[in-house]
């Protein structure tokens, strides 16, 4: 009775959430003062709590005054990034360049380590290098005889490798654009390639996975840039037709994990003289379509068509996982539209935020779900897409921000803390919707490269590429 009277007097800010105790508008103990907007003066921003700037109160509605924050920083020597740069600032994204660049579909895109060059891989068998600032074509890398399926740039920013449906991996020097190596070890299309991020010694590895169910470790020398002709090769075909579909290195480069269509996750260790397989994890009951190591530490997340994602960590001499069930729903009356669109839920993509506090999963009912990476609790359900999402990219240093894109032709920028949409861009050319696949983008009409300049030096750039789709 008390709760009902309180809600009539002061409405809830979140309908359907019956909170008894706490702070802010949801509290049973709230009064009219709690519902008013709070404003701080300059001295409040200058205060420190345990050596850190204070958190804003829950009823601090508007972004704080930048002048007050800057003055406080001069007094204390620090400030919260979220105070100086509210997430609403990302609303000012604008298109920077649009370039007609390829003769066929473009499915692969990558930045170099400096962010000054963009690489695009196309179904016209070409890899092209573009200047980020003005969109100039810097070079065209030739040699492949079939569609480009994946690309990778090494840690030293000296090499680019491209995998293709012609079963070959080709490597070029980024300084001279000259071919460095032609690596032939697969009997089917290349599904993923990764440079090992480890910088220990002079020995490096390039890994490639294929639709033939194999993973190849290509050893090369960092100074001479010479590759060995024969790789260390593992054939992981437990039955005919098995493919290795995805791979991810740990941040230190000692481990690489792969996901396969036989439902198995395999982990390899590169700290010995030669790479060795150390684990096979068989908890999923359908194809593993995405794996991603966290940015710091030994955890990784896997996503499967069985409708679950799992956060894995090595504990007490074994790999243990937290299950994220895509059927989990947020509590409350206002559920996002599309929650019940499909009967069999499947994970299409996974990602971590910048500091690994949350895991984001894309589901085939067009929703994104944000999870606490430690407890597995569902924090937010993000709705806005009208088709499946295959691109999830975390901001390089702002843990609040993630970008999503998919088959509906939309690019969304999300605030993970609030669980809200900040900005979206509908990618359309000549009245034709563009759809996004993997790390590249495909079009139903023209062949366009778009570079979005987003608050330069803060979000750097976003790039989307498009072409006529051939979706298997």
Buried (B, 14 or more C-beta within 10 A) or exposed (E): EEEEEBEEEBEBEEEEBEBEEEEBBBBEEBEEEBBEEBEBEBEBBBEEEEEEBBEBBBBEEEBBBEEBBBBBBEEBEEBBEBBBBBBEBBEEBEEBBBBEBBEBBBBBBBBBEEEBBBBBBBBBBBBBBBBBBEBEEEBEBEBBEBBBBBBBBBBEBBBBBBBBBBBBBBBBBBEEBEEBBEBBBBEEBBBBBBBBBBEEEEEBBBBBBBBBBBBBBBBBEBEEBEBEEEBBBBEBBEEEEBBBBBBBBBBBBBBBBBBBBBBBBBBBBBEEEEBEEBBEBEBBEBBBBBBBBBBEEBBBBBBBBBBBBBBBBBEEEEBEBBEBBBEBBBEEEEBBEBBEEEEEBBBBBBBBBBBBBBBBBBBBBBBBBBBBBBEBEBBBBBBBBEBBBBBBBBBEEBBBBBBBBBBBBBBBBBBBBEBEBBBBBEBBBEEEBBBBBBBBBBBBBBBBBBBBBBBEEBBBBBBBBBBBBEEE
